[in-house]
Amino acid sequence: MEKNDANLYFYWDSIPVYNVTYVVKIGITNRWEEGVEIFRSKTNKHRYIRPNQSKSYFMIKAVDNHNNYSAESAWFLLDATLEIKKNIILNFDQEQVGYSGGKLNMYYNVARHGLNLEPQTFKGEYFIHNVLPQKIKARNWLDDKISGLSDNNLRVMDLTFTLDSKEAERFLLNGLAGDITNVTLKKQIARYTGKNNDYFNAIVDGTTAVKNGTKKEEHRVSMAFTRFDKGALITDVTRLVYACNIPSTFSMSFWIKNTSRLTDCFLVILYNSKTNKKLYIGYDSHDKAFYARDNMQPKDVFVPIDTSDRDWVFIGLSQSASARMLYINEYNYGLKNIVTEQISPCGTFDTIYLNPKE
């Protein structure tokens, strides 16, 4: 049986009896003699409209021309209680709320009542936060309309970078600095918020709370806007330490936002307090590369990639039984790079440090 609002669709296997009829009853139990007949059918499928809201037993028997019924009935228990509405219309007028959603390389221009790119940036994103009023199976479909002002009066002499810079290589097209031609709306039905079997999960939610771990130390941590919400602002004097239980093979990923040019720093340190083994994820300003290295093996994973003074970088690390992979996705220039080295695991970890220095 299938149910679609008040429409009930019945399907059953036919039996090899000539000119057989199928009788369907409904009841509050699965006893045939207590049921009430609702329809008969010569075929092995039928649509029946029943707007009633209740739990009911639907029973079926076959009967031949001589009024001989099946010895036993087949039955199905259907819960026809009130269903939630399947179509939801949500309207989001961002001008009315002053574009209060998440902003990536963008800010709200009060004078122009719209969004502008931040200085020295070339790409931006704006996120509308919403929570559906109920748990539903949602289709990734949105109707949208984008309004904007196009300014084609910018000239080469107006730009803040030189013609031989990385910025000019990627963004200078025929002397025009750009307009809203490439502005699009992307739809994301949901973002990852963790699973119960994650080894460690620090969701960006405006707090330093974590799942499947405990906070050991927090010193001079403030919150700042990130890609989706407010996250921890890490400075030279920050100490943020968590207890965890991470096995020797694992995968992890996180975003960082830098508001000035990156210098030598550690981004994440995984540590085993019993063996003193450490795994570092950091940045080397001399080589302009991100790296993953441990204090037990001489081999490192280096991923060179260009970043701008204000940038967003996604970092992914995977450690298998025989290899270590580091993946970097840089936002402003649209660059990606991945490097895999044959490096075995250095052990398990019970502590995570989010400090730029040891």
C-alpha positions as CSV (number, residue, x, y, z in Angstrom):
1,M,0.0,0.0,0.0
2,E,1.0,3.6,-0.6
3,K,-0.6,6.7,0.8
4,N,-0.7,10.2,-0.8
5,D,-2.9,12.5,1.3
6,A,-6.4,10.9,1.1
7,N,-5.5,8.7,-1.8
8,L,-4.7,5.1,-0.9
9,Y,-3.0,2.9,-3.6
10,F,-3.4,-0.8,-3.2
11,Y,-1.3,-3.4,-5.0
12,W,-1.2,-7.2,-4.5
13,D,-0.1,-10.4,-6.2
14,S,-2.7,-12.0,-8.3
15,I,-3.7,-15.7,-7.9
16,P,-4.1,-18.2,-10.8
17,V,-7.9,-18.6,-10.5
18,Y,-10.3,-17.8,-13.4
19,N,-12.6,-14.8,-13.0
20,V,-11.5,-14.2,-9.4
21,T,-12.6,-11.1,-7.5
22,Y,-10.6,-9.4,-4.7
23,V,-12.4,-8.1,-1.6
24,V,-10.9,-5.5,0.6
25,K,-12.1,-4.7,4.1
26,I,-11.1,-2.2,6.8
27,G,-11.2,-2.6,10.5
28,I,-9.7,-1.7,13.9
29,T,-8.3,-5.2,14.2
30,N,-7.0,-7.7,11.6
31,R,-9.9,-10.1,12.1
32,W,-11.8,-10.5,8.8
33,E,-15.2,-11.1,10.4
34,E,-15.0,-7.7,12.2
35,G,-14.0,-5.7,9.1
36,V,-16.2,-3.5,6.9
37,E,-15.9,-4.0,3.1
38,I,-14.8,-0.9,1.2
39,F,-14.3,-2.1,-2.3
40,R,-14.0,-5.1,-4.7
41,S,-11.7,-5.3,-7.7
42,K,-11.1,-7.7,-10.6
43,T,-7.5,-6.4,-11.1
44,N,-4.6,-6.6,-8.6
45,K,-4.4,-2.8,-8.0
46,H,-6.9,-0.2,-7.0
47,R,-7.1,3.5,-5.8
48,Y,-9.4,4.3,-2.9
49,I,-10.1,7.7,-1.4
50,R,-10.3,7.7,2.4
51,P,-9.9,11.1,4.1
52,N,-10.3,9.6,7.6
53,Q,-7.4,10.0,10.0
54,S,-6.7,6.9,12.0
55,K,-4.7,3.7,12.3
56,S,-6.6,1.0,10.4
57,Y,-6.1,-2.6,9.3
58,F,-6.7,-3.2,5.6
59,M,-7.5,-6.9,4.8
60,I,-7.9,-8.7,1.5
61,K,-9.3,-12.0,0.4
62,A,-10.0,-13.6,-3.0
63,V,-13.4,-14.9,-3.9
64,D,-14.4,-17.0,-6.9
65,N,-17.7,-17.3,-8.9
66,H,-19.0,-19.8,-6.4
67,N,-18.5,-17.5,-3.4
68,N,-15.6,-19.4,-2.1
69,Y,-13.2,-17.1,-0.1
70,S,-9.6,-17.5,0.7
71,A,-9.0,-19.4,3.9
72,E,-6.9,-16.6,5.4
73,S,-6.7,-12.9,4.7
74,A,-3.6,-10.8,4.1
75,W,-3.6,-7.5,6.0
76,F,-1.7,-4.3,6.3
77,L,-1.7,-1.8,9.1
78,L,-1.7,1.8,7.9
79,D,-1.2,4.9,10.0
80,A,-3.4,7.6,8.3
81,T,-3.0,10.2,11.0
82,L,-2.7,13.9,10.0
83,E,0.3,14.6,7.8
84,I,2.3,17.7,7.6
85,K,1.9,19.9,4.6
86,K,4.2,19.0,1.8
87,N,4.7,22.4,0.3
88,I,6.2,25.3,2.2
89,I,6.7,28.8,0.9
90,L,9.3,30.9,2.7
91,N,10.0,34.5,1.7
92,F,13.3,36.2,2.5
93,D,13.5,39.9,1.9
94,Q,17.1,40.7,2.9
95,E,16.7,44.5,2.4
96,Q,14.2,44.6,5.2
97,V,16.6,43.0,7.7
98,G,19.7,45.0,6.5
99,Y,21.3,41.9,5.0
100,S,22.0,40.4,8.4
101,G,23.0,37.0,7.0
102,G,26.6,35.6,6.8
103,K,29.0,37.5,4.6
104,L,32.1,36.3,2.9
105,N,34.3,39.2,1.7
106,M,31.2,41.4,1.7
107,Y,29.7,44.1,3.8
108,Y,26.4,46.0,4.0
109,N,26.5,49.4,2.3
110,V,24.0,51.5,4.2
111,A,24.0,54.4,1.8
112,R,23.2,52.1,-1.2
113,H,21.0,49.6,0.7
114,G,22.9,46.7,-0.7
115,L,26.0,44.5,-0.4
116,N,29.5,45.5,-1.5
117,L,32.7,43.6,-1.8
118,E,35.3,44.3,0.8
119,P,38.4,46.3,-0.3
120,Q,41.0,44.3,-2.1
121,T,38.7,41.3,-2.7
122,F,37.3,40.0,-5.9
123,K,34.8,37.3,-4.9
124,G,32.1,37.3,-2.2
125,E,29.2,35.3,-0.9
126,Y,26.2,36.1,1.2
127,F,24.4,33.4,3.3
128,I,20.7,33.5,4.3
129,H,20.2,31.5,7.5
130,N,16.9,29.7,7.8
131,V,15.3,26.8,9.6
132,L,12.4,25.0,8.1
133,P,9.4,24.8,10.4
134,Q,9.3,21.1,10.3
135,K,11.2,18.0,9.3
136,I,10.4,17.3,5.6
137,K,12.0,15.8,2.6
138,A,13.0,19.0,0.8
139,R,13.7,19.5,-2.9
140,N,16.7,21.8,-3.7
141,W,14.6,24.3,-5.5
142,L,14.4,28.1,-4.9
143,D,13.0,31.0,-6.9
144,D,15.2,34.0,-6.8
145,K,15.7,37.5,-8.2
146,I,18.9,39.4,-8.0
147,S,19.1,43.2,-8.2
148,G,22.3,45.1,-8.5
149,L,24.2,48.1,-9.8
150,S,26.8,47.6,-12.6
151,D,29.7,50.0,-12.7
152,N,31.7,49.8,-15.9
153,N,33.5,53.1,-15.3
154,L,36.4,51.6,-13.4
155,R,39.7,51.9,-15.2
156,V,43.1,50.3,-14.9
157,M,44.4,53.3,-13.1
158,D,41.7,52.9,-10.5
159,L,42.9,49.5,-9.4
160,T,45.0,48.9,-6.3
161,F,47.2,46.2,-7.7
162,T,49.9,46.3,-10.3
163,L,49.6,44.9,-13.8
164,D,52.2,42.2,-13.1
165,S,50.5,40.9,-9.9
166,K,48.7,37.7,-9.3
167,E,45.5,39.7,-9.0
168,A,45.9,41.2,-12.5
169,E,46.6,37.7,-14.0
170,R,43.2,36.4,-12.7
171,F,40.8,39.4,-12.7
172,L,41.8,42.0,-15.2
173,L,39.8,41.4,-18.4
174,N,40.0,43.9,-21.3
175,G,40.5,46.9,-19.0
176,L,37.2,46.3,-17.0
177,A,37.3,45.6,-13.3
178,G,33.9,43.8,-13.3
179,D,30.2,44.1,-12.9
180,I,27.3,41.9,-11.7
181,T,27.3,39.7,-14.8
182,N,28.6,36.7,-12.9
183,V,26.4,37.1,-9.8
184,T,24.5,33.9,-9.2
185,L,22.5,32.3,-6.4
186,K,23.6,28.9,-5.2
187,K,21.2,26.7,-3.2
188,Q,22.3,24.5,-0.4
189,I,19.5,22.6,1.4
190,A,21.6,22.0,4.6
191,R,25.1,22.1,5.9
192,Y,27.0,19.4,7.8
193,T,26.4,19.7,11.5
194,G,28.0,16.5,12.7
195,K,27.2,12.9,13.3
196,N,27.1,10.9,16.5
197,N,30.1,8.8,15.5
198,D,32.4,11.7,14.6
199,Y,35.6,11.5,16.6
200,F,35.6,15.3,17.1
201,N,33.3,18.0,15.8
202,A,33.6,21.8,16.4
203,I,30.6,23.3,14.6
204,V,30.9,27.0,13.9
205,D,27.9,28.3,16.0
206,G,29.2,31.3,17.8
207,T,30.6,29.3,20.8
208,T,33.6,27.2,21.5
209,A,31.5,24.2,22.4
210,V,32.3,20.8,20.7
211,K,30.8,17.4,20.2
212,N,32.6,14.2,21.1
213,G,35.2,16.1,23.0
214,T,35.7,18.3,26.0
215,K,37.2,21.8,26.4
216,K,40.4,21.7,28.5
217,E,41.6,25.3,28.3
218,E,40.3,28.6,26.8
219,H,42.3,31.8,27.1
220,R,41.7,35.1,25.3
221,V,39.3,33.7,22.8
222,S,36.9,36.1,21.1
223,M,34.3,35.4,18.4
224,A,34.3,36.8,14.8
225,F,32.1,36.2,11.8
226,T,33.2,33.3,9.6
227,R,31.7,31.6,6.5
228,F,28.4,30.5,8.1
229,D,28.4,31.9,11.7
230,K,30.7,33.3,14.3
231,G,33.8,31.3,15.0
232,A,36.8,31.5,17.3
233,L,39.2,34.3,16.5
234,I,42.8,32.9,17.0
235,T,45.6,35.4,17.8
236,D,49.1,35.2,19.1
237,V,47.9,35.1,22.7
238,T,45.0,32.7,22.2
239,R,45.0,29.3,23.8
240,L,42.2,26.9,23.0
241,V,42.7,23.2,23.9
242,Y,40.3,20.3,23.7
243,A,40.5,16.7,24.9
244,C,39.6,14.2,22.2
245,N,40.0,10.6,21.1
246,I,41.3,10.4,17.6
247,P,42.6,7.1,16.1
248,S,45.8,6.8,14.1
249,T,43.9,6.8,10.7
250,F,41.4,9.6,10.3
251,S,40.2,12.5,8.1
252,M,39.6,16.1,9.2
253,S,38.7,19.4,7.6
254,F,38.2,23.0,8.6
255,W,38.0,26.6,7.3
256,I,40.3,29.5,8.2
257,K,39.8,33.2,7.5
258,N,42.8,35.5,7.5
259,T,42.4,39.3,7.7
260,S,46.1,40.0,7.1
261,R,48.9,38.2,5.2
262,L,49.7,34.8,6.7
263,T,52.9,34.4,8.6
264,D,54.6,31.3,10.0
265,C,52.1,29.7,12.3
266,F,50.5,26.5,13.5
267,L,46.8,26.1,12.7
268,V,46.1,22.8,14.5
269,I,48.3,20.6,16.7
270,L,47.2,17.0,17.4
271,Y,49.0,15.6,20.5
272,N,49.3,12.4,22.5
273,S,50.0,13.3,26.1
274,K,51.3,9.8,26.9
275,T,53.7,9.3,24.0
276,N,54.5,13.0,23.3
277,K,53.8,12.4,19.6
278,K,52.5,15.5,17.7
279,L,51.1,16.2,14.3
280,Y,51.2,19.8,13.0
281,I,49.1,21.5,10.4
282,G,50.6,24.9,9.7
283,Y,51.8,27.5,7.2
284,D,55.3,28.4,6.0
285,S,55.5,32.0,4.8
286,H,59.0,31.5,3.2
287,D,57.7,28.7,0.9
288,K,54.2,30.1,0.8
289,A,52.9,26.6,1.5
290,F,50.7,24.8,4.0
291,Y,52.1,21.7,5.5
292,A,51.4,18.6,7.6
293,R,54.3,17.1,9.6
294,D,54.8,15.1,12.8
295,N,57.7,15.0,15.3
296,M,58.5,11.3,14.7
297,Q,59.2,11.1,10.9
298,P,61.4,13.3,8.7
299,K,59.0,13.5,5.8
300,D,56.5,16.3,5.4
301,V,53.5,17.1,3.2
302,F,54.0,20.5,1.6
303,V,51.2,22.2,-0.4
304,P,52.3,25.4,-2.1
305,I,49.5,27.8,-3.0
306,D,49.0,31.6,-3.4
307,T,46.8,33.4,-0.8
308,S,45.8,37.0,-0.6
309,D,46.0,39.3,2.4
310,R,42.3,38.8,3.1
311,D,41.3,35.3,2.2
312,W,39.4,32.1,3.1
313,V,41.1,28.8,3.0
314,F,39.6,25.3,3.3
315,I,42.0,22.7,4.6
316,G,41.5,18.9,4.6
317,L,43.9,16.3,6.0
318,S,43.6,12.5,5.5
319,Q,45.8,9.9,7.2
320,S,45.5,6.3,5.9
321,A,47.5,3.3,6.9
322,S,50.2,4.2,4.4
323,A,49.7,7.7,3.1
324,R,49.1,11.3,4.3
325,M,47.1,13.7,2.1
326,L,46.8,17.4,2.5
327,Y,44.2,19.3,0.4
328,I,44.0,23.1,0.2
329,N,41.2,25.1,-1.4
330,E,41.8,28.9,-1.6
331,Y,38.8,31.1,-2.2
332,N,39.9,34.5,-3.5
333,Y,42.0,33.3,-6.4
334,G,40.0,30.1,-6.9
335,L,43.0,27.9,-6.4
336,K,43.1,24.2,-5.3
337,N,46.0,21.9,-4.6
338,I,46.4,18.5,-3.2
339,V,49.6,16.5,-2.3
340,T,49.9,13.0,-1.1
341,E,53.0,11.5,0.5
342,Q,53.7,7.9,1.6
343,I,53.8,8.6,5.3
344,S,52.6,6.1,7.9
345,P,50.5,7.2,10.9
346,C,52.4,8.5,13.9
347,G,49.9,7.3,16.4
348,T,46.6,8.2,18.2
349,F,45.8,11.6,19.7
350,D,44.0,12.7,22.9
351,T,44.5,16.5,22.6
352,I,43.8,19.2,20.0
353,Y,45.6,22.6,20.2
354,L,44.2,25.5,18.3
355,N,47.2,27.8,19.0
356,P,49.3,29.7,16.5
357,K,52.4,28.9,18.6
358,E,53.5,26.1,20.9
